[in-house]
């Protein structure tokens, strides 16, 4: 067992506030790389809902495209004739 793990009620107000700030920063960093948190049905009643809005720049492919992402995973895009 980790000795750093204690009940939330045992933490001081300053410790709780610091941990809440830390978690908020972690969520922002995850969102920055595309992670989209969702609250499952029946999730915590205090969970906030929101929508992510952003801009993208894109161009229609003339042919399929294959590349490797930074993690080394193979990526493949298919070209379709109809507009989306």
PDB file of N, CA, C and O in Angstrom:
ATOM      1  N   UNK A   1       0.840  -1.177   0.000  1.00  0.00           N
ATOM      2  CA  UNK A   1       0.000   0.000   0.000  1.00  0.00           C
ATOM      3  C   UNK A   1       0.888   1.245   0.000  1.00  0.00           C
ATOM      4  O   UNK A   1       1.940   1.267   0.638  1.00  0.00           O
ATOM      5  N   UNK A   2       0.458   2.265  -0.712  1.00  0.00           N
ATOM      6  CA  UNK A   2       1.199   3.515  -0.814  1.00  0.00           C
ATOM      7  C   UNK A   2       0.872   4.399   0.387  1.00  0.00           C
ATOM      8  O   UNK A   2      -0.293   4.720   0.622  1.00  0.00           O
ATOM      9  N   UNK A   3       1.887   4.789   1.142  1.00  0.00           N
ATOM     10  CA  UNK A   3       1.664   5.602   2.344  1.00  0.00           C
ATOM     11  C   UNK A   3       1.201   7.015   2.008  1.00  0.00           C
ATOM     12  O   UNK A   3       0.748   7.742   2.892  1.00  0.00           O
ATOM     13  N   UNK A   4       1.310   7.417   0.726  1.00  0.00           N
ATOM     14  CA  UNK A   4       0.848   8.746   0.318  1.00  0.00           C
ATOM     15  C   UNK A   4      -0.655   8.782   0.073  1.00  0.00           C
ATOM     16  O   UNK A   4      -1.240   9.859  -0.050  1.00  0.00           O
ATOM     17  N   UNK A   5      -1.272   7.630   0.003  1.00  0.00           N
ATOM     18  CA  UNK A   5      -2.711   7.564  -0.256  1.00  0.00           C
ATOM     19  C   UNK A   5      -3.442   7.666   1.080  1.00  0.00           C
ATOM     20  O   UNK A   5      -3.320   6.796   1.942  1.00  0.00           O
ATOM     21  N   UNK A   6      -4.194   8.739   1.230  1.00  0.00           N
ATOM     22  CA  UNK A   6      -4.958   8.962   2.455  1.00  0.00           C
ATOM     23  C   UNK A   6      -6.376   9.377   2.079  1.00  0.00           C
ATOM     24  O   UNK A   6      -6.604   9.828   0.957  1.00  0.00           O
ATOM     25  N   UNK A   7      -7.327   9.233   2.990  1.00  0.00           N
ATOM     26  CA  UNK A   7      -8.693   9.686   2.704  1.00  0.00           C
ATOM     27  C   UNK A   7      -8.727  11.186   2.416  1.00  0.00           C
ATOM     28  O   UNK A   7      -8.000  11.961   3.038  1.00  0.00           O
ATOM     29  N   UNK A   8      -9.568  11.584   1.481  1.00  0.00           N
ATOM     30  CA  UNK A   8      -9.723  12.985   1.086  1.00  0.00           C
ATOM     31  C   UNK A   8      -9.992  13.856   2.306  1.00  0.00           C
ATOM     32  O   UNK A   8      -9.446  14.954   2.413  1.00  0.00           O
ATOM     33  N   UNK A   9     -10.829  13.377   3.231  1.00  0.00           N
ATOM     34  CA  UNK A   9     -11.182  14.152   4.423  1.00  0.00           C
ATOM     35  C   UNK A   9      -9.988  14.390   5.345  1.00  0.00           C
ATOM     36  O   UNK A   9     -10.029  15.291   6.182  1.00  0.00           O
ATOM     37  N   UNK A  10      -8.929  13.598   5.205  1.00  0.00           N
ATOM     38  CA  UNK A  10      -7.736  13.777   6.037  1.00  0.00           C
ATOM     39  C   UNK A  10      -6.793  14.860   5.508  1.00  0.00           C
ATOM     40  O   UNK A  10      -5.833  15.232   6.181  1.00  0.00           O
ATOM     41  N   UNK A  11      -7.066  15.361   4.309  1.00  0.00           N
ATOM     42  CA  UNK A  11      -6.211  16.389   3.712  1.00  0.00           C
ATOM     43  C   UNK A  11      -6.638  17.777   4.184  1.00  0.00           C
ATOM     44  O   UNK A  11      -7.809  18.017   4.478  1.00  0.00           O
ATOM     45  N   UNK A  12      -5.666  18.681   4.248  1.00  0.00           N
ATOM     46  CA  UNK A  12      -5.989  20.073   4.592  1.00  0.00           C
ATOM     47  C   UNK A  12      -6.659  20.740   3.400  1.00  0.00           C
ATOM     48  O   UNK A  12      -6.606  20.227   2.282  1.00  0.00           O
ATOM     49  N   UNK A  13      -7.285  21.878   3.641  1.00  0.00           N
ATOM     50  CA  UNK A  13      -7.909  22.627   2.546  1.00  0.00           C
ATOM     51  C   UNK A  13      -6.888  22.984   1.469  1.00  0.00           C
ATOM     52  O   UNK A  13      -7.190  22.911   0.278  1.00  0.00           O
ATOM     53  N   UNK A  14      -5.673  23.371   1.887  1.00  0.00           N
ATOM     54  CA  UNK A  14      -4.612  23.717   0.929  1.00  0.00           C
ATOM     55  C   UNK A  14      -4.208  22.501   0.090  1.00  0.00           C
ATOM     56  O   UNK A  14      -3.994  22.617  -1.117  1.00  0.00           O
ATOM     57  N   UNK A  15      -4.104  21.336   0.735  1.00  0.00           N
ATOM     58  CA  UNK A  15      -3.747  20.121  -0.007  1.00  0.00           C
ATOM     59  C   UNK A  15      -4.838  19.757  -1.013  1.00  0.00           C
ATOM     60  O   UNK A  15      -4.536  19.380  -2.145  1.00  0.00           O
ATOM     61  N   UNK A  16      -6.094  19.866  -0.611  1.00  0.00           N
ATOM     62  CA  UNK A  16      -7.203  19.571  -1.532  1.00  0.00           C
ATOM     63  C   UNK A  16      -7.189  20.518  -2.721  1.00  0.00           C
ATOM     64  O   UNK A  16      -7.348  20.090  -3.864  1.00  0.00           O
ATOM     65  N   UNK A  17      -6.997  21.819  -2.448  1.00  0.00           N
ATOM     66  CA  UNK A  17      -6.972  22.814  -3.528  1.00  0.00           C
ATOM     67  C   UNK A  17      -5.809  22.531  -4.482  1.00  0.00           C
ATOM     68  O   UNK A  17      -5.964  22.624  -5.700  1.00  0.00           O
ATOM     69  N   UNK A  18      -4.650  22.188  -3.926  1.00  0.00           N
ATOM     70  CA  UNK A  18      -3.486  21.885  -4.766  1.00  0.00           C
ATOM     71  C   UNK A  18      -3.720  20.671  -5.640  1.00  0.00           C
ATOM     72  O   UNK A  18      -3.358  20.678  -6.816  1.00  0.00           O
ATOM     73  N   UNK A  19      -4.314  19.637  -5.090  1.00  0.00           N
ATOM     74  CA  UNK A  19      -4.606  18.429  -5.879  1.00  0.00           C
ATOM     75  C   UNK A  19      -5.652  18.707  -6.950  1.00  0.00           C
ATOM     76  O   UNK A  19      -5.559  18.179  -8.058  1.00  0.00           O
ATOM     77  N   UNK A  20      -6.646  19.530  -6.631  1.00  0.00           N
ATOM     78  CA  UNK A  20      -7.663  19.885  -7.630  1.00  0.00           C
ATOM     79  C   UNK A  20      -7.028  20.651  -8.789  1.00  0.00           C
ATOM     80  O   UNK A  20      -7.360  20.406  -9.949  1.00  0.00           O
ATOM     81  N   UNK A  21      -6.115  21.579  -8.482  1.00  0.00           N
ATOM     82  CA  UNK A  21      -5.409  22.317  -9.553  1.00  0.00           C
ATOM     83  C   UNK A  21      -4.587  21.360 -10.406  1.00  0.00           C
ATOM     84  O   UNK A  21      -4.562  21.479 -11.631  1.00  0.00           O
ATOM     85  N   UNK A  22      -3.923  20.421  -9.766  1.00  0.00           N
ATOM     86  CA  UNK A  22      -3.104  19.441 -10.490  1.00  0.00           C
ATOM     87  C   UNK A  22      -3.963  18.618 -11.455  1.00  0.00           C
ATOM     88  O   UNK A  22      -3.595  18.435 -12.615  1.00  0.00           O
ATOM     89  N   UNK A  23      -5.087  18.131 -10.980  1.00  0.00           N
ATOM     90  CA  UNK A  23      -5.961  17.324 -11.836  1.00  0.00           C
ATOM     91  C   UNK A  23      -6.491  18.158 -12.999  1.00  0.00           C
ATOM     92  O   UNK A  23      -6.555  17.670 -14.127  1.00  0.00           O
ATOM     93  N   UNK A  24      -6.871  19.405 -12.739  1.00  0.00           N
ATOM     94  CA  UNK A  24      -7.342  20.270 -13.841  1.00  0.00           C
ATOM     95  C   UNK A  24      -6.262  20.454 -14.903  1.00  0.00           C
ATOM     96  O   UNK A  24      -6.556  20.419 -16.098  1.00  0.00           O
ATOM     97  N   UNK A  25      -5.013  20.649 -14.477  1.00  0.00           N
ATOM     98  CA  UNK A  25      -3.907  20.795 -15.441  1.00  0.00           C
ATOM     99  C   UNK A  25      -3.719  19.515 -16.248  1.00  0.00           C
ATOM    100  O   UNK A  25      -3.469  19.568 -17.453  1.00  0.00           O
ATOM    101  N   UNK A  26      -3.838  18.371 -15.588  1.00  0.00           N
ATOM    102  CA  UNK A  26      -3.692  17.098 -16.291  1.00  0.00           C
ATOM    103  C   UNK A  26      -4.771  16.935 -17.353  1.00  0.00           C
ATOM    104  O   UNK A  26      -4.484  16.485 -18.462  1.00  0.00           O
ATOM    105  N   UNK A  27      -6.005  17.296 -17.027  1.00  0.00           N
ATOM    106  CA  UNK A  27      -7.104  17.186 -17.993  1.00  0.00           C
ATOM    107  C   UNK A  27      -6.843  18.103 -19.186  1.00  0.00           C
ATOM    108  O   UNK A  27      -7.058  17.702 -20.330  1.00  0.00           O
ATOM    109  N   UNK A  28      -6.386  19.317 -18.934  1.00  0.00           N
ATOM    110  CA  UNK A  28      -6.079  20.252 -20.034  1.00  0.00           C
ATOM    111  C   UNK A  28      -4.991  19.669 -20.926  1.00  0.00           C
ATOM    112  O   UNK A  28      -5.093  19.746 -22.151  1.00  0.00           O
ATOM    113  N   UNK A  29      -3.955  19.088 -20.334  1.00  0.00           N
ATOM    114  CA  UNK A  29      -2.877  18.500 -21.141  1.00  0.00           C
ATOM    115  C   UNK A  29      -3.400  17.323 -21.963  1.00  0.00           C
ATOM    116  O   UNK A  29      -3.009  17.162 -23.120  1.00  0.00           O
ATOM    117  N   UNK A  30      -4.257  16.517 -21.400  1.00  0.00           N
ATOM    118  CA  UNK A  30      -4.840  15.399 -22.154  1.00  0.00           C
ATOM    119  C   UNK A  30      -5.705  15.912 -23.300  1.00  0.00           C
ATOM    120  O   UNK A  30      -5.660  15.368 -24.403  1.00  0.00           O
ATOM    121  N   UNK A  31      -6.491  16.955 -23.044  1.00  0.00           N
ATOM    122  CA  UNK A  31      -7.313  17.539 -24.113  1.00  0.00           C
ATOM    123  C   UNK A  31      -6.447  18.110 -25.218  1.00  0.00           C
ATOM    124  O   UNK A  31      -6.796  18.015 -26.395  1.00  0.00           O
ATOM    125  N   UNK A  32      -5.309  18.707 -24.847  1.00  0.00           N
ATOM    126  CA  UNK A  32      -4.405  19.296 -25.844  1.00  0.00           C
ATOM    127  C   UNK A  32      -3.889  18.264 -26.843  1.00  0.00           C
ATOM    128  O   UNK A  32      -3.560  18.606 -27.979  1.00  0.00           O
ATOM    129  N   UNK A  33      -3.818  17.005 -26.421  1.00  0.00           N
ATOM    130  CA  UNK A  33      -3.340  15.966 -27.331  1.00  0.00           C
ATOM    131  C   UNK A  33      -4.496  15.128 -27.906  1.00  0.00           C
ATOM    132  O   UNK A  33      -4.272  14.076 -28.505  1.00  0.00           O
ATOM    133  N   UNK A  34      -5.732  15.613 -27.712  1.00  0.00           N
ATOM    134  CA  UNK A  34      -6.867  14.979 -28.360  1.00  0.00           C
ATOM    135  C   UNK A  34      -7.725  14.072 -27.504  1.00  0.00           C
ATOM    136  O   UNK A  34      -8.714  13.529 -27.995  1.00  0.00           O
ATOM    137  N   UNK A  35      -7.380  13.888 -26.244  1.00  0.00           N
ATOM    138  CA  UNK A  35      -8.194  13.055 -25.363  1.00  0.00           C
ATOM    139  C   UNK A  35      -9.498  13.773 -25.069  1.00  0.00           C
ATOM    140  O   UNK A  35      -9.496  14.947 -24.699  1.00  0.00           O
ATOM    141  N   UNK A  36     -10.605  13.075 -25.232  1.00  0.00           N
ATOM    142  CA  UNK A  36     -11.916  13.677 -25.015  1.00  0.00           C
ATOM    143  C   UNK A  36     -12.613  12.996 -23.843  1.00  0.00           C
ATOM    144  O   UNK A  36     -13.202  11.930 -24.023  1.00  0.00           O
ATOM    145  N   UNK A  37     -12.563  13.580 -22.650  1.00  0.00           N
ATOM    146  CA  UNK A  37     -13.225  12.958 -21.513  1.00  0.00           C
ATOM    147  C   UNK A  37     -14.738  12.991 -21.676  1.00  0.00           C
ATOM    148  O   UNK A  37     -15.290  13.975 -22.168  1.00  0.00           O
ATOM    149  N   UNK A  38     -15.401  11.937 -21.273  1.00  0.00           N
ATOM    150  CA  UNK A  38     -16.858  11.883 -21.300  1.00  0.00           C
ATOM    151  C   UNK A  38     -17.348  11.320 -19.977  1.00  0.00           C
ATOM    152  O   UNK A  38     -16.658  10.538 -19.322  1.00  0.00           O
ATOM    153  N   UNK A  39     -18.535  11.724 -19.599  1.00  0.00           N
ATOM    154  CA  UNK A  39     -19.144  11.204 -18.388  1.00  0.00           C
ATOM    155  C   UNK A  39     -20.083  10.077 -18.806  1.00  0.00           C
ATOM    156  O   UNK A  39     -21.006  10.309 -19.586  1.00  0.00           O
ATOM    157  N   UNK A  40     -19.870   8.875 -18.309  1.00  0.00           N
ATOM    158  CA  UNK A  40     -20.735   7.765 -18.701  1.00  0.00           C
ATOM    159  C   UNK A  40     -22.141   7.938 -18.135  1.00  0.00           C
ATOM    160  O   UNK A  40     -22.328   8.640 -17.141  1.00  0.00           O
ATOM    161  N   UNK A  41     -23.132   7.301 -18.763  1.00  0.00           N
ATOM    162  CA  UNK A  41     -24.494   7.362 -18.223  1.00  0.00           C
ATOM    163  C   UNK A  41     -24.490   6.922 -16.764  1.00  0.00           C
ATOM    164  O   UNK A  41     -23.876   5.915 -16.412  1.00  0.00           O
ATOM    165  N   UNK A  42     -25.168   7.673 -15.932  1.00  0.00           N
ATOM    166  CA  UNK A  42     -25.199   7.362 -14.510  1.00  0.00           C
ATOM    167  C   UNK A  42     -23.954   7.814 -13.776  1.00  0.00           C
ATOM    168  O   UNK A  42     -23.749   7.454 -12.616  1.00  0.00           O
ATOM    169  N   UNK A  43     -23.105   8.614 -14.452  1.00  0.00           N
ATOM    170  CA  UNK A  43     -21.866   9.096 -13.835  1.00  0.00           C
ATOM    171  C   UNK A  43     -22.133  10.067 -12.707  1.00  0.00           C
ATOM    172  O   UNK A  43     -23.286  10.310 -12.352  1.00  0.00           O
ATOM    173  N   UNK A  44     -21.088  10.617 -12.149  1.00  0.00           N
ATOM    174  CA  UNK A  44     -21.250  11.513 -10.995  1.00  0.00           C
ATOM    175  C   UNK A  44     -22.197  12.672 -11.310  1.00  0.00           C
ATOM    176  O   UNK A  44     -22.053  13.319 -12.348  1.00  0.00           O
ATOM    177  N   UNK A  45     -23.159  12.941 -10.433  1.00  0.00           N
ATOM    178  CA  UNK A  45     -24.134  14.008 -10.700  1.00  0.00           C
ATOM    179  C   UNK A  45     -23.501  15.394 -10.769  1.00  0.00           C
ATOM    180  O   UNK A  45     -24.073  16.297 -11.380  1.00  0.00           O
ATOM    181  N   UNK A  46     -22.330  15.582 -10.154  1.00  0.00           N
ATOM    182  CA  UNK A  46     -21.675  16.905 -10.173  1.00  0.00           C
ATOM    183  C   UNK A  46     -20.777  17.088 -11.389  1.00  0.00           C
ATOM    184  O   UNK A  46     -20.197  18.159 -11.568  1.00  0.00           O
ATOM    185  N   UNK A  47     -20.653  16.071 -12.219  1.00  0.00           N
ATOM    186  CA  UNK A  47     -19.767  16.175 -13.386  1.00  0.00           C
ATOM    187  C   UNK A  47     -20.328  17.208 -14.359  1.00  0.00           C
ATOM    188  O   UNK A  47     -21.514  17.204 -14.689  1.00  0.00           O
ATOM    189  N   UNK A  48     -19.450  18.083 -14.800  1.00  0.00           N
ATOM    190  CA  UNK A  48     -19.856  19.122 -15.747  1.00  0.00           C
ATOM    191  C   UNK A  48     -19.870  18.564 -17.156  1.00  0.00           C
ATOM    192  O   UNK A  48     -19.102  17.661 -17.486  1.00  0.00           O
ATOM    193  N   UNK A  49     -20.738  19.100 -17.975  1.00  0.00           N
ATOM    194  CA  UNK A  49     -20.727  18.724 -19.384  1.00  0.00           C
ATOM    195  C   UNK A  49     -20.249  19.937 -20.182  1.00  0.00           C
ATOM    196  O   UNK A  49     -20.504  21.080 -19.805  1.00  0.00           O
ATOM    197  N   UNK A  50     -19.569  19.678 -21.265  1.00  0.00           N
ATOM    198  CA  UNK A  50     -19.069  20.750 -22.109  1.00  0.00           C
ATOM    199  C   UNK A  50     -18.815  20.202 -23.499  1.00  0.00           C
ATOM    200  O   UNK A  50     -18.820  18.991 -23.717  1.00  0.00           O
ATOM    201  N   UNK A  51     -18.597  21.104 -24.427  1.00  0.00           N
ATOM    202  CA  UNK A  51     -18.290  20.712 -25.789  1.00  0.00           C
ATOM    203  C   UNK A  51     -16.986  21.370 -26.187  1.00  0.00           C
ATOM    204  O   UNK A  51     -16.765  22.548 -25.908  1.00  0.00           O
ATOM    205  N   UNK A  52     -16.125  20.608 -26.839  1.00  0.00           N
ATOM    206  CA  UNK A  52     -14.846  21.126 -27.300  1.00  0.00           C
ATOM    207  C   UNK A  52     -15.048  21.738 -28.680  1.00  0.00           C
ATOM    208  O   UNK A  52     -15.650  21.119 -29.558  1.00  0.00           O
ATOM    209  N   UNK A  53     -14.556  22.925 -28.865  1.00  0.00           N
ATOM    210  CA  UNK A  53     -14.665  23.628 -30.139  1.00  0.00           C
ATOM    211  C   UNK A  53     -13.258  23.967 -30.606  1.00  0.00           C
ATOM    212  O   UNK A  53     -12.421  24.389 -29.808  1.00  0.00           O
ATOM    213  N   UNK A  54     -13.001  23.787 -31.873  1.00  0.00           N
ATOM    214  CA  UNK A  54     -11.679  24.102 -32.397  1.00  0.00           C
ATOM    215  C   UNK A  54     -11.729  24.300 -33.896  1.00  0.00           C
ATOM    216  O   UNK A  54     -12.771  24.114 -34.525  1.00  0.00           O
ATOM    217  N   UNK A  55     -10.628  24.668 -34.448  1.00  0.00           N
ATOM    218  CA  UNK A  55     -10.502  24.863 -35.890  1.00  0.00           C
ATOM    219  C   UNK A  55      -9.503  23.877 -36.450  1.00  0.00           C
ATOM    220  O   UNK A  55      -8.514  23.534 -35.802  1.00  0.00           O
ATOM    221  N   UNK A  56      -9.771  23.431 -37.650  1.00  0.00           N
ATOM    222  CA  UNK A  56      -8.823  22.561 -38.339  1.00  0.00           C
ATOM    223  C   UNK A  56      -8.614  23.086 -39.742  1.00  0.00           C
ATOM    224  O   UNK A  56      -9.474  23.767 -40.301  1.00  0.00           O
ATOM    225  N   UNK A  57      -7.483  22.769 -40.295  1.00  0.00           N
ATOM    226  CA  UNK A  57      -7.189  23.071 -41.691  1.00  0.00           C
ATOM    227  C   UNK A  57      -7.067  21.742 -42.407  1.00  0.00           C
ATOM    228  O   UNK A  57      -6.323  20.863 -41.969  1.00  0.00           O
ATOM    229  N   UNK A  58      -7.784  21.590 -43.492  1.00  0.00           N
ATOM    230  CA  UNK A  58      -7.768  20.306 -44.185  1.00  0.00           C
ATOM    231  C   UNK A  58      -7.795  20.530 -45.685  1.00  0.00           C
ATOM    232  O   UNK A  58      -8.148  21.602 -46.176  1.00  0.00           O
ATOM    233  N   UNK A  59      -7.408  19.478 -46.394  1.00  0.00           N
ATOM    234  CA  UNK A  59      -7.525  19.500 -47.848  1.00  0.00           C
ATOM    235  C   UNK A  59      -7.989  18.125 -48.291  1.00  0.00           C
ATOM    236  O   UNK A  59      -7.673  17.116 -47.661  1.00  0.00           O
ATOM    237  N   UNK A  60      -8.735  18.096 -49.374  1.00  0.00           N
ATOM    238  CA  UNK A  60      -9.240  16.835 -49.891  1.00  0.00           C
ATOM    239  C   UNK A  60      -8.090  16.025 -50.488  1.00  0.00           C
ATOM    240  O   UNK A  60      -7.244  16.561 -51.205  1.00  0.00           O
ATOM    241  N   UNK A  61      -8.073  14.742 -50.184  1.00  0.00           N
ATOM    242  CA  UNK A  61      -7.044  13.864 -50.724  1.00  0.00           C
ATOM    243  C   UNK A  61      -7.349  13.504 -52.176  1.00  0.00           C
ATOM    244  O   UNK A  61      -8.500  13.264 -52.539  1.00  0.00           O
ATOM    245  N   UNK A  62      -6.308  13.470 -52.994  1.00  0.00           N
ATOM    246  CA  UNK A  62      -6.448  12.994 -54.370  1.00  0.00           C
ATOM    247  C   UNK A  62      -6.155  11.499 -54.448  1.00  0.00           C
ATOM    248  O   UNK A  62      -6.525  10.834 -55.416  1.00  0.00           O
ATOM    249  N   UNK A  63      -5.493  10.984 -53.430  1.00  0.00           N
ATOM    250  CA  UNK A  63      -5.148   9.565 -53.376  1.00  0.00           C
ATOM    251  C   UNK A  63      -5.012   9.181 -51.905  1.00  0.00           C
ATOM    252  O   UNK A  63      -4.934  10.051 -51.037  1.00  0.00           O
ATOM    253  N   UNK A  64      -4.984   7.891 -51.627  1.00  0.00           N
ATOM    254  CA  UNK A  64      -4.806   7.427 -50.264  1.00  0.00           C
ATOM    255  C   UNK A  64      -3.491   7.926 -49.688  1.00  0.00           C
ATOM    256  O   UNK A  64      -2.584   8.300 -50.432  1.00  0.00           O
ATOM    257  N   UNK A  65      -3.386   7.931 -48.380  1.00  0.00           N
ATOM    258  CA  UNK A  65      -2.190   8.446 -47.725  1.00  0.00           C
ATOM    259  C   UNK A  65      -1.799   7.485 -46.604  1.00  0.00           C
ATOM    260  O   UNK A  65      -2.659   7.030 -45.851  1.00  0.00           O
ATOM    261  N   UNK A  66      -0.512   7.177 -46.489  1.00  0.00           N
ATOM    262  CA  UNK A  66       0.005   6.299 -45.436  1.00  0.00           C
ATOM    263  C   UNK A  66       1.128   7.025 -44.717  1.00  0.00           C
ATOM    264  O   UNK A  66       2.004   7.606 -45.357  1.00  0.00           O
ATOM    265  N   UNK A  67       1.108   6.996 -43.383  1.00  0.00           N
ATOM    266  CA  UNK A  67       2.169   7.619 -42.607  1.00  0.00           C
ATOM    267  C   UNK A  67       2.276   6.927 -41.249  1.00  0.00           C
ATOM    268  O   UNK A  67       1.421   6.126 -40.873  1.00  0.00           O
ATOM    269  N   UNK A  68       3.342   7.254 -40.526  1.00  0.00           N
ATOM    270  CA  UNK A  68       3.530   6.741 -39.169  1.00  0.00           C
ATOM    271  C   UNK A  68       3.429   7.921 -38.208  1.00  0.00           C
ATOM    272  O   UNK A  68       4.044   8.965 -38.424  1.00  0.00           O
ATOM    273  N   UNK A  69       2.646   7.744 -37.142  1.00  0.00           N
ATOM    274  CA  UNK A  69       2.553   8.816 -36.153  1.00  0.00           C
ATOM    275  C   UNK A  69       3.757   8.753 -35.215  1.00  0.00           C
ATOM    276  O   UNK A  69       4.590   7.853 -35.325  1.00  0.00           O
ATOM    277  N   UNK A  70       3.843   9.701 -34.301  1.00  0.00           N
ATOM    278  CA  UNK A  70       5.017   9.805 -33.429  1.00  0.00           C
ATOM    279  C   UNK A  70       5.218   8.581 -32.543  1.00  0.00           C
ATOM    280  O   UNK A  70       6.333   8.332 -32.083  1.00  0.00           O
ATOM    281  N   UNK A  71       4.151   7.811 -32.295  1.00  0.00           N
ATOM    282  CA  UNK A  71       4.285   6.600 -31.475  1.00  0.00           C
ATOM    283  C   UNK A  71       4.728   5.409 -32.316  1.00  0.00           C
ATOM    284  O   UNK A  71       4.983   4.331 -31.779  1.00  0.00           O
ATOM    285  N   UNK A  72       4.821   5.599 -33.651  1.00  0.00           N
ATOM    286  CA  UNK A  72       5.229   4.523 -34.536  1.00  0.00           C
ATOM    287  C   UNK A  72       4.074   3.749 -35.145  1.00  0.00           C
ATOM    288  O   UNK A  72       4.291   2.852 -35.959  1.00  0.00           O
ATOM    289  N   UNK A  73       2.843   4.087 -34.761  1.00  0.00           N
ATOM    290  CA  UNK A  73       1.670   3.399 -35.310  1.00  0.00           C
ATOM    291  C   UNK A  73       1.480   3.754 -36.778  1.00  0.00           C
ATOM    292  O   UNK A  73       1.681   4.898 -37.186  1.00  0.00           O
ATOM    293  N   UNK A  74       1.089   2.755 -37.562  1.00  0.00           N
ATOM    294  CA  UNK A  74       0.774   2.984 -38.968  1.00  0.00           C
ATOM    295  C   UNK A  74      -0.577   3.673 -39.083  1.00  0.00           C
ATOM    296  O   UNK A  74      -1.543   3.275 -38.432  1.00  0.00           O
ATOM    297  N   UNK A  75      -0.640   4.694 -39.903  1.00  0.00           N
ATOM    298  CA  UNK A  75      -1.887   5.418 -40.139  1.00  0.00           C
ATOM    299  C   UNK A  75      -2.192   5.339 -41.630  1.00  0.00           C
ATOM    300  O   UNK A  75      -1.280   5.334 -42.457  1.00  0.00           O
ATOM    301  N   UNK A  76      -3.477   5.278 -41.969  1.00  0.00           N
ATOM    302  CA  UNK A  76      -3.881   5.149 -43.359  1.00  0.00           C
ATOM    303  C   UNK A  76      -5.152   5.958 -43.588  1.00  0.00           C
ATOM    304  O   UNK A  76      -6.132   5.800 -42.860  1.00  0.00           O
ATOM    305  N   UNK A  77      -5.136   6.817 -44.586  1.00  0.00           N
ATOM    306  CA  UNK A  77      -6.309   7.608 -44.959  1.00  0.00           C
ATOM    307  C   UNK A  77      -6.762   7.157 -46.334  1.00  0.00           C
ATOM    308  O   UNK A  77      -5.949   6.997 -47.244  1.00  0.00           O
ATOM    309  N   UNK A  78      -8.066   6.953 -46.481  1.00  0.00           N
ATOM    310  CA  UNK A  78      -8.631   6.541 -47.770  1.00  0.00           C
ATOM    311  C   UNK A  78      -9.226   7.757 -48.451  1.00  0.00           C
ATOM    312  O   UNK A  78      -9.761   8.646 -47.789  1.00  0.00           O
ATOM    313  N   UNK A  79      -9.138   7.798 -49.738  1.00  0.00           N
ATOM    314  CA  UNK A  79      -9.709   8.858 -50.537  1.00  0.00           C
ATOM    315  C   UNK A  79     -11.097   8.419 -51.000  1.00  0.00           C
ATOM    316  O   UNK A  79     -11.265   7.315 -51.520  1.00  0.00           O
ATOM    317  N   UNK A  80     -12.090   9.289 -50.807  1.00  0.00           N
ATOM    318  CA  UNK A  80     -13.435   8.983 -51.287  1.00  0.00           C
ATOM    319  C   UNK A  80     -13.853   9.987 -52.333  1.00  0.00           C
ATOM    320  O   UNK A  80     -13.373  11.121 -52.323  1.00  0.00           O
ATOM    321  N   UNK A  81     -14.719   9.609 -53.218  1.00  0.00           N
ATOM    322  CA  UNK A  81     -15.132  10.472 -54.326  1.00  0.00           C
ATOM    323  C   UNK A  81     -16.156  11.507 -53.876  1.00  0.00           C
ATOM    324  O   UNK A  81     -16.190  12.606 -54.428  1.00  0.00           O
ATOM    325  N   UNK A  82     -16.992  11.188 -52.888  1.00  0.00           N
ATOM    326  CA  UNK A  82     -18.059  12.119 -52.503  1.00  0.00           C
ATOM    327  C   UNK A  82     -17.594  13.056 -51.406  1.00  0.00           C
ATOM    328  O   UNK A  82     -16.748  12.716 -50.579  1.00  0.00           O
ATOM    329  N   UNK A  83     -18.180  14.259 -51.426  1.00  0.00           N
ATOM    330  CA  UNK A  83     -17.855  15.254 -50.392  1.00  0.00           C
ATOM    331  C   UNK A  83     -18.590  14.890 -49.117  1.00  0.00           C
ATOM    332  O   UNK A  83     -19.675  14.308 -49.144  1.00  0.00           O
ATOM    333  N   UNK A  84     -17.978  15.244 -48.008  1.00  0.00           N
ATOM    334  CA  UNK A  84     -18.603  14.961 -46.701  1.00  0.00           C
ATOM    335  C   UNK A  84     -19.287  16.191 -46.189  1.00  0.00           C
ATOM    336  O   UNK A  84     -19.873  16.166 -45.106  1.00  0.00           O
TER     337      UNK A  84
END
